[in-house]
């Protein structure tokens, strides 16, 4: 009986040690939190057929704040970007200026798709919901001076990243002056987003001929319409990774939107933005 008891204890201890070994080999959850603070300048074109058939050129300073939370194979991002500037149209005998203030907020989820990581690229398919709100004022149009737009979209996104290293190297400047380049780490990324469905809230009338006030809900004679595949947006960035995990980043952002070729008071707009960012690791 004593031998049986000792045998059972040995088996129990063996299973326990094996369990502990298994627990130790389970990869712990990895989590990285980043906050990206960006500033830059955007330019682009805008045409609001409810006000004018002319294309206006925009000059818009930009502020962009993005919070990213990487955990295991998941990525959650919250982004808010503000454009505040002017749209200008020059004609042969006159000029028109419109002030513009807009805010876009977005929450996105991505899942790391590991099947092709051996190529050096990390793939993150995902989706997002965003809301764009814009106020434009063109005093030259008198009672049609004010325009308000609100666009909410459900987007499908694809995000790709690649890390690479420039090895330390002895070099020469102008083939004469020797200097030592330290090892540097970089992160390149590219994102593409397509709004698969958008809800567009904007004037349901032609401004110059019919913008008198009444008791309509929210804003006078504004309407909500839906649009499938209303545009596209892309982000291309290059970040230098600092020894403490923070980053310095340069980003080029492009986006295009249209409310539809046959929509009432068609709205078309595009933007090109160049942003400089400081990215801080929060943990």
N, C-alpha and C positions, 0 to 999 in steps of 0.2 A: 504493500500500500504506500509505503514511504517512497519507494522508487517511482511509482506512478505519479505521486504528487510532485516530485522533483521534475519529472519529465514534462508534466503539464505546465509547471512554472517556467521551464526553459522555453517551451513553445510560446507561452504568453509574452515573455521578454523578447523573444525573437520577432514575433509579429509586431510588438510595440516599437522596437528599433526600426523595423522595416517601414512602419507607418511614419515614424519621425523622419526617416530619410526621404520618403516620398513627399512629405509636406515641405521639406527644405528644398526639393527640386522644383516645386511649383513656382513659376515666375511670379514675382510680386507685381502688384498693379503699378504701372508707371504713369505719372501724371505731370504734365507741364502746363503752366498757365502763363500766358503772355498778354501784354497790353501794348498796342501799336498806336502811337500818336503821330499823325502825319499832317503836313501842310504843303500847299503847292498852288498851282495855277491851272485853270481849265479854260479851254476855248471850244467853240462849236457853233452849230447853226440851229435856228429854231424858226418854225413857221406855224402860226396859228390862223387857220383859215376863217375862224370866227371873227377875227379882228382885221387881218390883212393877208393878202396872198404873197407878200414879200417874205424872203428869208432874212432873218436878223442874225448878226454875228455876235456871239457872246464872249465876254472877258470876265471870268468868274474866279476870284480867289477861293480856295478850298481848304476846309479843315475836316479831317477824317480820324475817327477813333474806333479801333477794333479790339475787342476782347476775345481771346482764343483759349479754349480749354481742351488739351489733348489728354485722353486717358485710355489706356490700352489701345484699341484700334478705332477709337471714336474721336471725333473732333466736333465741338460745338463752338460757333462763332456768333458774336453779337456786334453789329456794326452801325455806326451813325455817321453820316457824311453831310456837310453843309456847304452849299454854294451860295455866295452872295456877291452880286456884281451888276453888270449892265449888259444889255443887248443893244446893238447899234445897227441902223440901216442908213447908208448914204445913197442919195439919189442925185440926179443931175442938178436939181435946183433946191434941194432941201435935205434935212437929216432928221432922223427919228431916234429917240433914245428911250429905252424901257429899263427901269430898275427891276432886278430879279432877286428873289430870296427863296431858296428851296432847301428842304431837308429830306433825306432818305434814310430810313431805318430798316435793318434787315436782321433776321435771326436764321441761322443755317445749321444744318446737321450733315456731317460727312462720315463715311465709314471707310477705313483703310482696307483696300483690296490688295492682298499680299501676293497673289499668284504670279505677278510679274515683277516682284521686287528685285529679282536677280539681275535685272537689266540696269539697276542703279536708280531707277525712278520709283517713287511711291505714288500710288494711285488712290484718290479719294472721290468716289462718286457720292452725290448727295442731293439735297433739296433745300429750298429756303422760301421764306415768306418775307416780302418787303412792302413798305408803304412809302410812296413819294408824294410830298406836298410842296406846291409851288405857288408863290404870289408874285404877279408881275403888274407893274404900274407904268403906263405910257400916257403922260399928261397931255400929249398932243392930240389924243383921241377923245378929249372932253368926257362926255358921259359914258364912253366905252373905255375909260382909262384903266379900269381894274379887271384883272382876270385871276381866277383861282382854279387850280388843278389839283386833284387828288387821285392817285393811281395805286391800287393794291394788286400785287401779283404773286402767283405761285410759280416758282422757278425750279427747273432741273439744272444741276450744276455738275461740273467735273473739275477736280483740282489735282494737279500733278506737282510733285516737288522732287528735287535732286540736290544732294549735298556733294560738294567736291572740295578738294584741298590743293592749294598751290604749295609745293614743297619748298623748304628753305633752300636758298641758292645764292652762290656768289655771282654777282653780275657787274657789268661795267656800264657807266653812264657816258654816252657819246664815245664808247670804246676806249675811254681814257681813265675815268675815275671809278675805282673799284668801290663797291658797296655790298652789304649783305642784306638779302631779303629774307625776313623771317617767314616761317610757315603761316599761311593764312587759310581760314576756312570760310566757305561761302555756301549759301543756300539759294538756289534758283527755283522759282515757282511760276505756274501758269494756271489760271482759272478761266473757265468759260461758263456762262450762264444763259439759259434760254427761258423767258417767261412763257409758260405753256398756257396760262389763262390770266387775264387782267380785268379788273373792274375799274372803270374810268368814270370819275365824277367831275363834270365840267359843264360850261354853258351849253344849253340846248337851243340857243338862239344866235343870230348874227349880231354881234355887238353894235356896229355903227347904226343899224336901223331899228334895234329893238332891245334896249337895255334899261327900260324904266323899271322902277321898283314896284313890287307887289307883295302879297302875303304868302308866297310860296314857301314850302318847307326848306329850312336851312338858308339857301341862297335863291334869289329870284330865278325861276325857270331853269335851274340846273338839273341835269339828268345823269342817271347812272347807266352805262352801257358796258357790255362784255366784249372782250377781244381775245381770240386764240392766237398764240405766237405773235406777240406785239413787238418783238425786237431781239436784241442780243447784247451781251456785255462781256468784256474780257479784262483780265488783270495779268500783267507780266511784271515780275519783280526780281531783283537781285539783292541779296542781303549778305553783309559781311558779319560773321559770327565772332563776337569778342570773347576773350578768355573767360569772362564771368558769366557767359551765357546770354548777355544782351546782344542786340544787333543794330546795325545801321543799314537802312534799306532805301532803295530807289525803285519807284513803281510807275509804270505807265498804265493808265486806265482808259478804256474806250467803251462807249455804250451808244446804242441806237434805239429809238422808240418811234412807233407810228400807231396812231389810233385806227388806221385802216384806210385803204384807198377810197372807199365809198362811204366813210363815216361822216356824220353830220359835224361840221366845223372841224375838219381834219386837223390833227396835231402831229407834227413831225419834229423831232429834235435829235441831235447827236452831240456828244461831248468827247473831247480828248483832254486828259488830265495828266500832269507830271507831278509826282508827289515825293517829298523827302520825309523819311520816317525814322524815329527812334523807337526801338522795340525793347521793352523791359520784361525780363523773366521774373515772375511774381513768386516763385517757390524754389 
